[in-house]
C-alpha cells in the first residue's frame, strides 16, 4: 500500500450527513496516470510505486488502512428546480489527508460503484468523462484557477451502458472540500437547523479557520464564500470557460471549480455560448455565469439565515447587504483580469480611478463585442494581442486575420494603443506580463474529443498523455506543437458536450 494517513472529521458530524459504503470492485483495473507531484503534496513518495497496487487502490478494489469510505448526502437546485435528495450517486469519499502546510485535502473516487444515493444509476463512469475531468481539472490548476485536482485515473476492464457501451473508468479527485451549497440546502429544507450549524462549523474549521473568532462567524463565512465565488467566476470568464451545469449541488463552498461534466472552453467567441447538451434554455451560458453565481449564493443565504440573527428580518437584511456586494466584487475581479490580459494597469490618481475604470470597462467590453461579431477565436485573440507593440507593425496582420471584419478590429487597436500611451512599461515588459496570463494552449474541445475517441475506441492513451504533458506548461510556447494552438477545422467543431451520467 502507499503511505496515506487518513482522518475523517466529516464522520463526526453524524450518520445523517452520509451513508457508509464501500466501492464496488471492478474486474481488471489498470492505471492510466498517477499524479506524482500531487501525491508528494499528500506525503506519498514519487518513486517506487507499484502500478498494480495503485490501480487497485484508485479503482476502489483495495481499501487503504484507516480509510472509512462514505457517500455524502446533499440536495440541490438543478436548472432552477429543487431536488431534495441527491447525494454522491457515483462518488465515494475516502477521507481527509493532512498536507505539509497544515491544512487538509479530501480524496474521493468517482465512478466507483452505486451508493444509497444513486437513484437506480450504476454508480459507474465512462472512460471519456474520466479523461475529460483529469485533463481539464489539471489544466485549470496550471492556468491558476481554483479547482479540484486529479490524483489518478484507471480503467476498470468493464463496460458501462450510456448511449452505447463504453469502457469504464475511475478518477480520484482531490479538493479542499466536497461540501456544496446543496449540502446546506439538504438540511435547511428539512428544518434541521442544528445540522446546518454543525455543517457550517465544520466548513469554518476545515476551510476558513481564520473566521473562528469572528463576531458573527456564520455571516463571516457567507461573506467569505461570496468573495471566493465572485473571484472564481471572473477567472472562468477571463479564460472563456463554460462550466455547463452550475446547479447548487455543483458549487463548492471552498470556492473551487468542481464537477467537470459538460464543461468546455470556447473557441470562436460568442457571448451566450452554450455547449452542454442538457442546458437547452441556455441557463448556464457563458454570459449568464456571473448571474447564476449570485443566484446560487442566494440559495446558500436562505439555508444559513437562522444562523445570521435571531430576528428573521434582521437576518435577511444582513444577507442582502452581502449579496449586494457581489456585483462590485465580481466587476472588480473581471476588470482586473481583463486589464491584465490587455496589458493595462490601474494606475491613476484616486479622483480619476472611477473614470479610468469606466473607460477601461467600455474598451474591454467593446473588444468582446468585436470578437463576437467577427467570429474571432477567444484564446488566439488575446495571445496574439500579447505580442503586439505599442506602434502598428507586421504582427498586427496575424491578429487581424482572426476577424471577419478586420477594419473594425483595426479601429479598436487604435483605441487600445492610445490607452497604452498612459502606461509606463516598455513594450517588452508589457508583453511579458500579458503572456503570463494569456495561455498559448488550453484544452480545446476537439482535442479532448480526439483523446476520448482514441482511448475508448482503440485503447490508445498516447493522445491523452501528449495533451496532458502539453497542458502542464500552458503559457510557454512549445516548438512543434502549433496544432494544439489552433481552433478546430470545420469538420472538427464540437457543438455539444455531455455530462456522462
Backbone torsions as a table, in degrees:
resi	resn	phi	psi	omega
1	UNK	NA	165.9	177.4
2	UNK	-96.2	164.5	-172.3
3	UNK	-89.6	74.8	172.8
4	UNK	-107.7	127.8	178.7
5	UNK	-106.9	107.6	-176.6
6	UNK	-91.8	144.9	161.1
7	UNK	-135.5	165.4	-175.5
8	UNK	-147.8	85.0	177.0
9	UNK	-66.6	-21.8	179.6
10	UNK	-64.2	-33.5	178.1
11	UNK	-58.7	-33.4	-176.7
12	UNK	-68.6	-14.3	178.9
13	UNK	-67.9	-25.8	178.0
14	UNK	115.9	161.1	-171.7
15	UNK	-66.7	-20.9	177.5
16	UNK	-67.6	-13.1	-177.7
17	UNK	-91.5	-10.2	-172.3
18	UNK	-163.7	174.0	170.5
19	UNK	-129.5	121.2	177.9
20	UNK	-68.2	128.5	179.3
21	UNK	-158.6	155.4	-180.0
22	UNK	-108.7	152.3	174.2
23	UNK	-59.1	150.5	175.4
24	UNK	-87.4	122.7	-177.0
25	UNK	-58.6	150.6	176.9
26	UNK	-112.0	164.3	-169.2
27	UNK	-77.7	-39.4	-172.8
28	UNK	-149.7	74.3	-178.1
29	UNK	-71.5	138.1	175.4
30	UNK	-135.3	137.5	-177.9
31	UNK	-74.9	128.9	172.8
32	UNK	-90.5	-48.3	-175.6
33	UNK	-157.7	145.5	175.5
34	UNK	-130.5	130.1	-174.5
35	UNK	-86.7	90.1	-175.3
36	UNK	-63.2	-38.5	-178.7
37	UNK	-63.9	-44.3	178.5
38	UNK	-67.9	-38.1	178.4
39	UNK	-59.5	-38.3	178.1
40	UNK	-62.2	-37.3	175.9
41	UNK	-61.8	-30.4	-179.8
42	UNK	-87.1	2.7	178.1
43	UNK	87.3	15.2	179.6
44	UNK	-98.1	127.7	179.6
45	UNK	-62.0	148.3	-173.7
46	UNK	-83.4	-16.9	-174.6
47	UNK	-118.2	160.9	172.2
48	UNK	74.6	22.9	-178.7
49	UNK	-93.7	134.0	-179.4
50	UNK	-79.9	121.8	-176.1
51	UNK	-64.9	-31.4	178.3
52	UNK	-66.3	-41.2	177.7
53	UNK	-66.9	-42.9	178.3
54	UNK	-60.4	-43.7	178.9
55	UNK	-61.7	-38.8	178.8
56	UNK	-65.8	-42.5	-179.4
57	UNK	-68.2	-46.5	-171.5
58	UNK	-91.2	8.2	165.0
59	UNK	-100.2	-16.0	-175.3
60	UNK	95.3	-0.1	179.0
61	UNK	-69.2	-34.4	178.0
62	UNK	-110.8	128.4	178.4
63	UNK	-98.6	119.7	-176.9
64	UNK	-66.0	143.4	178.0
65	UNK	-58.8	133.4	-179.2
66	UNK	88.5	-7.3	179.3
67	UNK	-87.1	132.8	177.6
68	UNK	-123.6	85.8	-171.1
69	UNK	-63.0	147.5	178.4
70	UNK	-156.5	161.8	172.4
71	UNK	-111.4	130.7	-177.2
72	UNK	-81.5	144.9	175.2
73	UNK	-92.9	138.4	171.3
74	UNK	-162.6	166.9	175.9
75	UNK	-116.3	-161.6	174.7
76	UNK	167.1	152.6	169.9
77	UNK	-87.9	118.6	-179.5
78	UNK	-112.3	113.4	-175.5
79	UNK	52.8	37.8	174.7
80	UNK	92.6	-17.1	179.9
81	UNK	-100.0	140.0	-174.3
82	UNK	-86.7	131.2	172.9
83	UNK	-114.9	114.2	-173.4
84	UNK	-74.6	-14.8	-176.2
85	UNK	-136.8	99.8	174.7
86	UNK	-115.1	-101.0	179.5
87	UNK	89.4	174.2	-178.1
88	UNK	-73.4	97.2	-178.1
89	UNK	-86.8	-22.0	175.8
90	UNK	-142.8	26.8	176.7
91	UNK	-131.9	144.4	178.8
92	UNK	-130.3	124.3	-178.3
93	UNK	-79.7	125.5	-178.1
94	UNK	-90.5	-34.3	-179.9
95	UNK	145.5	-169.4	-171.4
96	UNK	-115.9	133.7	-179.3
97	UNK	-124.3	126.9	177.5
98	UNK	-73.3	141.6	178.2
99	UNK	-116.4	174.0	-167.1
100	UNK	-60.6	-33.3	-174.6
101	UNK	-83.7	7.1	173.8
102	UNK	100.1	-16.4	177.2
103	UNK	-96.8	178.6	-175.2
104	UNK	-120.1	155.1	174.5
105	UNK	-123.3	146.8	-179.3
106	UNK	-99.1	142.5	177.3
107	UNK	-114.2	141.4	-176.6
108	UNK	-147.6	136.7	170.8
109	UNK	-91.9	136.3	176.6
110	UNK	-122.3	123.1	-176.9
111	UNK	99.8	18.1	-170.8
112	UNK	-97.3	14.8	174.1
113	UNK	116.3	168.1	-174.3
114	UNK	-69.4	153.3	174.6
115	UNK	-129.6	179.3	176.6
116	UNK	-57.7	-25.4	-173.7
117	UNK	-99.3	13.7	-173.5
118	UNK	-74.9	-15.6	177.0
119	UNK	50.8	54.8	177.7
120	UNK	70.1	8.9	175.1
121	UNK	-82.8	168.3	-177.9
122	UNK	-88.8	-7.6	178.4
123	UNK	71.8	5.1	-177.2
124	UNK	-99.5	168.7	175.5
125	UNK	-126.8	138.9	172.1
126	UNK	-72.1	156.0	-177.0
127	UNK	-62.2	-38.7	-177.6
128	UNK	-55.9	-54.2	178.0
129	UNK	-61.1	-30.1	176.3
130	UNK	-65.2	-46.1	179.3
131	UNK	-66.2	-40.7	177.9
132	UNK	-58.2	-49.0	-177.4
133	UNK	-66.0	-39.7	178.9
134	UNK	-60.5	-50.5	-177.8
135	UNK	-63.1	-47.5	-173.8
136	UNK	-72.2	-41.4	-178.5
137	UNK	-66.5	-40.2	178.3
138	UNK	-71.8	-33.8	174.9
139	UNK	-65.1	-42.8	178.8
140	UNK	-60.0	-40.1	177.5
141	UNK	-60.1	-45.4	179.5
142	UNK	-68.1	-26.1	177.8
143	UNK	-82.5	-2.0	176.3
144	UNK	86.0	21.7	-179.4
145	UNK	-102.4	128.7	176.0
146	UNK	-56.0	131.3	-171.4
147	UNK	-160.9	156.9	162.6
148	UNK	-64.2	157.6	-179.8
149	UNK	-115.2	170.2	177.9
150	UNK	-118.1	122.9	-179.1
151	UNK	-95.3	-35.8	-177.7
152	UNK	-160.0	156.8	171.4
153	UNK	-138.9	138.4	180.0
154	UNK	-134.2	155.2	166.3
155	UNK	-91.4	157.9	-173.8
156	UNK	-107.2	-14.9	-174.2
157	UNK	78.1	8.0	-179.1
158	UNK	-127.6	152.6	174.6
159	UNK	-93.5	151.2	171.8
160	UNK	-119.4	148.4	-177.5
161	UNK	-97.7	116.2	171.7
162	UNK	-122.5	-123.5	171.7
163	UNK	-65.4	-25.0	175.9
164	UNK	-150.8	175.1	174.4
165	UNK	-74.4	129.5	-179.8
166	UNK	-132.6	151.0	175.2
167	UNK	-60.0	146.2	-179.9
168	UNK	-93.6	157.6	177.6
169	UNK	-149.5	163.8	174.8
170	UNK	-133.2	134.4	175.4
171	UNK	-114.2	140.8	173.8
172	UNK	-100.9	118.3	-177.2
173	UNK	-104.0	146.0	178.8
174	UNK	-124.9	132.6	-176.8
175	UNK	-146.6	157.5	170.7
176	UNK	-66.1	-28.8	177.5
177	UNK	-165.6	146.5	170.0
178	UNK	-106.7	15.4	176.2
179	UNK	-79.4	133.8	-174.9
180	UNK	-118.7	167.1	171.5
181	UNK	-54.4	-40.9	179.7
182	UNK	-62.9	-22.5	175.8
183	UNK	-64.0	-41.0	177.2
184	UNK	-72.0	-38.2	179.1
185	UNK	-61.6	-35.1	-177.2
186	UNK	-55.7	-46.6	-177.6
187	UNK	-83.6	-36.2	-178.8
188	UNK	-61.8	-41.3	-179.3
189	UNK	-68.9	-19.7	174.8
190	UNK	-87.9	-2.1	-176.5
191	UNK	72.6	18.7	-177.1
192	UNK	-93.0	78.1	-176.3
193	UNK	-68.2	-29.5	178.5
194	UNK	-62.8	-42.2	179.4
195	UNK	-70.3	-34.6	174.4
196	UNK	-59.6	-44.3	-179.9
197	UNK	-65.3	-43.4	178.4
198	UNK	-61.0	-40.5	179.9
199	UNK	-67.7	-40.3	177.9
200	UNK	-63.5	-42.2	177.8
201	UNK	-62.0	-40.0	178.5
202	UNK	-63.1	-44.5	-179.6
203	UNK	-65.4	-40.5	177.5
204	UNK	-62.2	-46.8	-179.3
205	UNK	-61.9	-42.3	-174.7
206	UNK	-80.7	-44.2	-167.0
207	UNK	-116.2	-19.2	-178.8
208	UNK	-136.7	55.0	-175.8
209	UNK	-61.5	-22.3	178.9
210	UNK	-66.2	-13.8	-178.7
211	UNK	-93.1	-1.9	-174.4
212	UNK	-55.7	-39.3	-176.2
213	UNK	-97.3	9.7	-179.7
214	UNK	-63.9	149.4	-179.0
215	UNK	-59.6	-45.8	174.0
216	UNK	-122.7	85.3	-168.8
217	UNK	-64.1	-30.6	-177.7
218	UNK	-76.5	-36.7	173.8
219	UNK	-67.3	-39.2	177.3
220	UNK	-64.0	-36.8	176.2
221	UNK	-62.2	-47.1	-179.9
222	UNK	-60.3	-44.0	179.6
223	UNK	-62.0	-41.1	-179.7
224	UNK	-64.6	-39.7	177.8
225	UNK	-65.3	-40.8	178.0
226	UNK	-59.9	-44.7	-179.1
227	UNK	-62.2	-46.2	-178.7
228	UNK	-65.5	-39.4	-176.8
229	UNK	-69.4	-38.9	177.0
230	UNK	-60.4	-43.7	178.9
231	UNK	-66.7	-38.3	-179.3
232	UNK	-64.4	-48.3	-176.9
233	UNK	-66.6	-35.1	175.9
234	UNK	-60.2	-38.8	177.8
235	UNK	-66.4	-39.9	175.7
236	UNK	-56.4	-46.9	-175.7
237	UNK	-63.6	-36.3	-178.7
238	UNK	-70.0	-16.0	179.8
239	UNK	-111.1	4.4	-178.5
240	UNK	66.7	30.4	-177.4
241	UNK	-91.7	134.2	178.6
242	UNK	-120.9	114.3	-176.2
243	UNK	-65.5	-44.2	172.3
244	UNK	94.7	-24.2	-179.1
245	UNK	-151.2	69.2	-174.9
246	UNK	-82.6	49.3	173.6
247	UNK	-68.8	159.3	-177.6
248	UNK	-67.7	-20.5	175.1
249	UNK	-80.0	-4.6	176.5
250	UNK	-112.5	21.5	-179.7
251	UNK	-119.3	110.4	-177.7
252	UNK	-76.0	136.9	176.7
253	UNK	-76.5	-8.0	175.6
254	UNK	-86.3	-2.8	178.1
255	UNK	76.8	29.4	178.3
256	UNK	-110.3	149.1	172.3
257	UNK	-67.6	128.0	-175.7
258	UNK	-137.4	149.3	175.1
259	UNK	67.7	80.2	179.6
260	UNK	-85.8	81.0	178.5
261	UNK	-92.0	-100.1	-178.9
262	UNK	-88.8	33.2	-177.8
263	UNK	-72.4	164.4	-179.0
264	UNK	-164.4	153.7	167.3
265	UNK	-97.5	137.5	179.4
266	UNK	-68.2	144.7	166.9
267	UNK	-96.0	-93.0	178.1
268	UNK	-72.8	131.3	-170.7
269	UNK	-73.2	136.7	175.2
270	UNK	-149.9	127.9	-175.5
271	UNK	-56.8	-43.2	-174.1
272	UNK	-104.5	35.4	-175.8
273	UNK	-64.6	136.1	176.0
274	UNK	-132.2	133.8	173.1
275	UNK	-113.2	-32.9	-172.7
276	UNK	-60.1	127.4	-179.0
277	UNK	-67.0	-21.8	-178.6
278	UNK	-95.3	-4.8	178.4
279	UNK	-94.9	72.1	-171.5
280	UNK	-73.2	-22.7	-179.0
281	UNK	-101.7	0.6	179.9
282	UNK	73.4	24.1	179.9
283	UNK	-57.7	-37.8	-175.4
284	UNK	-108.5	31.5	176.8
285	UNK	-60.4	160.5	-178.7
286	UNK	-48.2	-53.3	-173.5
287	UNK	-76.6	-7.5	179.4
288	UNK	-98.2	-3.9	-176.6
289	UNK	-61.0	-41.0	177.5
290	UNK	-61.5	-39.3	179.2
291	UNK	-67.6	-39.2	178.1
292	UNK	-66.1	-33.3	176.3
293	UNK	-56.6	-48.8	-179.5
294	UNK	-72.1	-30.7	175.7
295	UNK	-62.3	-46.4	178.5
296	UNK	-63.9	-40.4	178.5
297	UNK	-64.6	-31.0	175.8
298	UNK	-65.0	-35.6	177.1
299	UNK	-68.3	-35.8	175.7
300	UNK	-65.4	-42.2	178.5
301	UNK	-59.1	-42.9	179.5
302	UNK	-59.4	-39.3	-179.3
303	UNK	-69.9	-32.0	-175.7
304	UNK	-93.3	-7.9	-172.5
305	UNK	-47.3	-47.4	-177.7
306	UNK	-61.2	-18.9	179.2
307	UNK	-86.0	-15.7	-176.5
308	UNK	-77.5	-38.9	-177.1
309	UNK	-164.8	154.5	178.5
310	UNK	-70.8	-34.9	-178.9
311	UNK	-86.2	119.4	-175.4
312	UNK	-55.7	-42.3	-178.6
313	UNK	-64.5	-38.5	178.4
314	UNK	-66.6	-40.6	179.1
315	UNK	-61.8	-42.4	178.8
316	UNK	-62.9	-43.6	-179.4
317	UNK	-62.5	-42.3	179.3
318	UNK	-62.3	-43.2	179.2
319	UNK	-65.8	-43.2	-178.9
320	UNK	-62.6	-38.4	179.6
321	UNK	-60.6	-39.2	179.6
322	UNK	-73.6	-42.4	180.0
323	UNK	-62.3	-33.5	179.5
324	UNK	-68.0	-20.1	177.3
325	UNK	-77.4	-19.4	-174.2
326	UNK	-57.1	-44.4	-176.5
327	UNK	-59.1	-44.4	179.3
328	UNK	-69.1	-40.0	178.5
329	UNK	-60.2	-46.7	-179.8
330	UNK	-65.4	-46.1	-177.9
331	UNK	-59.6	-40.0	179.6
332	UNK	-66.8	-41.5	178.5
333	UNK	-67.6	-40.9	178.2
334	UNK	-60.4	-47.9	-177.4
335	UNK	-64.5	-43.8	-179.8
336	UNK	-61.3	-42.0	-178.6
337	UNK	-68.4	-44.5	-179.3
338	UNK	-74.9	-29.0	171.4
339	UNK	-59.8	-46.6	-179.4
340	UNK	-61.2	-39.2	-179.8
341	UNK	-64.9	-27.2	-178.0
342	UNK	-105.8	9.0	174.4
343	UNK	75.8	25.3	-178.6
344	UNK	-107.3	142.9	175.9
345	UNK	-107.3	174.0	-179.6
346	UNK	-104.4	18.8	-177.5
347	UNK	-64.7	123.0	177.0
348	UNK	-171.8	154.4	172.5
349	UNK	-64.9	147.5	-176.4
350	UNK	-49.6	-40.8	-176.6
351	UNK	-69.9	-19.0	-179.6
352	UNK	-100.9	-6.0	-173.2
353	UNK	-62.9	-41.1	-178.2
354	UNK	-64.6	-45.1	178.8
355	UNK	-63.1	-41.3	178.7
356	UNK	-62.5	-42.9	179.5
357	UNK	-62.5	-41.3	178.9
358	UNK	-64.5	-43.6	-179.3
359	UNK	-66.0	-43.0	-179.5
360	UNK	-66.8	-40.3	177.6
361	UNK	-59.3	-44.4	179.0
362	UNK	-63.5	-41.1	179.3
363	UNK	-63.1	-44.1	-177.4
364	UNK	-71.6	-39.6	177.7
365	UNK	-64.3	-37.1	179.8
366	UNK	-66.9	-32.7	175.6
367	UNK	-61.8	-45.7	179.3
368	UNK	-62.9	-38.3	177.6
369	UNK	-62.6	-42.6	-179.9
370	UNK	-67.4	-37.8	176.2
371	UNK	-61.3	-41.5	179.8
372	UNK	-66.6	-44.3	179.9
373	UNK	-65.5	-36.1	-175.2
374	UNK	-93.3	3.2	179.7
375	UNK	54.8	42.4	-178.1
376	UNK	-84.5	147.0	177.2
377	UNK	-70.3	128.9	-174.8
378	UNK	-58.2	-51.9	-170.4
379	UNK	-76.0	-40.7	179.3
380	UNK	-67.9	-31.8	177.4
381	UNK	-56.6	-50.8	-176.8
382	UNK	-74.6	-33.2	178.2
383	UNK	-66.3	-45.1	178.6
384	UNK	-69.6	-35.9	176.2
385	UNK	-59.5	-34.3	-178.4
386	UNK	-64.2	-17.9	-175.5
387	UNK	-100.9	-0.4	-177.1
388	UNK	-81.4	150.4	174.7
389	UNK	-87.9	170.1	179.8
390	UNK	-74.1	-9.0	172.8
391	UNK	-117.1	146.5	178.7
392	UNK	-54.8	145.4	-179.0
393	UNK	-159.6	-173.3	-176.1
394	UNK	-62.3	-30.6	-177.3
395	UNK	-67.2	-20.0	178.1
396	UNK	-57.9	-32.8	-174.4
397	UNK	-59.9	-42.9	-178.1
398	UNK	-61.9	-41.6	178.1
399	UNK	-68.3	-47.8	-176.2
400	UNK	-63.1	-26.9	179.7
401	UNK	-66.2	-16.0	178.6
402	UNK	-75.5	-16.2	-170.0
403	UNK	-106.9	137.1	175.7
404	UNK	-69.9	-24.9	176.6
405	UNK	-120.4	85.8	-175.5
406	UNK	-67.3	-28.9	-178.1
407	UNK	-64.4	-41.4	179.5
408	UNK	-63.8	-40.4	178.3
409	UNK	-69.2	-35.0	176.5
410	UNK	-60.8	-39.3	178.3
411	UNK	-65.3	-37.2	178.1
412	UNK	-67.2	-40.1	179.2
413	UNK	-60.3	-34.1	176.3
414	UNK	-62.5	-45.1	177.6
415	UNK	-63.4	-42.3	-179.6
416	UNK	-62.2	-43.1	-179.1
417	UNK	-69.0	-32.1	173.7
418	UNK	-63.2	-39.8	178.0
419	UNK	-68.1	-36.9	178.6
420	UNK	-62.7	-25.5	-178.5
421	UNK	-62.9	-19.4	177.6
422	UNK	-86.4	-5.2	-178.9
423	UNK	-86.9	158.4	-178.3
424	UNK	-105.8	-12.4	-179.9
425	UNK	-71.9	151.3	170.6
426	UNK	-73.6	165.4	176.6
427	UNK	-56.6	-43.9	-178.1
428	UNK	-61.1	-46.0	-179.7
429	UNK	-63.1	-45.0	-179.5
430	UNK	-64.2	-44.8	-179.4
431	UNK	-62.3	-41.3	177.3
432	UNK	-60.0	-43.5	179.6
433	UNK	-65.3	-43.4	179.9
434	UNK	-64.7	-39.8	-179.0
435	UNK	-69.6	-16.1	177.5
436	UNK	-80.8	-11.0	179.4
437	UNK	-122.7	-9.7	178.6
438	UNK	-110.4	101.5	-172.6
439	UNK	-67.9	150.4	171.7
440	UNK	-76.7	-38.3	-173.9
441	UNK	-126.5	137.6	170.0
442	UNK	-133.7	161.5	179.6
443	UNK	-75.3	89.8	-177.1
444	UNK	-70.3	149.3	-173.0
445	UNK	-60.0	-42.0	-177.0
446	UNK	-70.6	-27.7	176.0
447	UNK	-72.5	-40.2	175.8
448	UNK	-60.9	-43.8	-180.0
449	UNK	-62.8	-39.6	178.0
450	UNK	-63.8	-39.7	176.8
451	UNK	-61.2	-46.5	-177.6
452	UNK	-64.8	-43.8	-179.3
453	UNK	-62.5	-42.8	179.7
454	UNK	-62.8	-41.8	-177.2
455	UNK	-73.6	-48.2	-176.4
456	UNK	-72.8	-38.9	-173.4
457	UNK	-88.3	-27.9	-172.9
458	UNK	-130.1	4.9	-178.0
459	UNK	54.7	37.1	-176.4
460	UNK	-113.4	114.1	-176.6
461	UNK	-104.3	9.0	-178.1
462	UNK	-64.2	-39.5	179.0
463	UNK	-66.1	-37.6	176.5
464	UNK	-61.0	-49.7	-177.3
465	UNK	-65.9	-36.3	179.4
466	UNK	-66.2	-44.8	179.8
467	UNK	-67.6	-41.2	178.7
468	UNK	-60.9	-43.9	179.7
469	UNK	-62.3	-42.3	179.3
470	UNK	-60.7	-42.1	-174.3
471	UNK	-76.0	-4.3	174.9
472	UNK	-73.7	-16.3	177.7
473	UNK	-134.0	68.1	-170.7
474	UNK	-70.7	-18.4	-177.0
475	UNK	-97.8	0.9	-177.4
476	UNK	-110.3	126.8	175.6
477	UNK	-66.6	131.0	-177.4
478	UNK	-118.1	118.8	-175.2
479	UNK	-58.4	136.4	178.1
480	UNK	82.7	4.2	-175.8
481	UNK	-113.0	23.9	-175.4
482	UNK	-60.3	-29.8	-178.0
483	UNK	-61.9	-26.7	-179.8
484	UNK	-77.4	-16.9	177.6
485	UNK	-78.6	-27.1	-163.1
486	UNK	-84.5	147.0	173.1
487	UNK	-67.5	166.4	-176.6
488	UNK	-68.9	147.6	168.8
489	UNK	-71.1	168.6	-174.2
490	UNK	-53.6	-40.4	-178.0
491	UNK	-82.2	-2.8	-178.1
492	UNK	-105.2	-7.1	-173.6
493	UNK	-61.1	129.5	174.7
494	UNK	-95.5	116.5	-177.2
495	UNK	-91.7	-27.2	-178.7
496	UNK	-138.7	147.5	173.1
497	UNK	-120.0	157.5	-170.9
498	UNK	-128.8	150.0	-173.9
499	UNK	-82.9	-20.2	174.1
500	UNK	86.0	3.8	178.0
501	UNK	-80.9	NA	NA
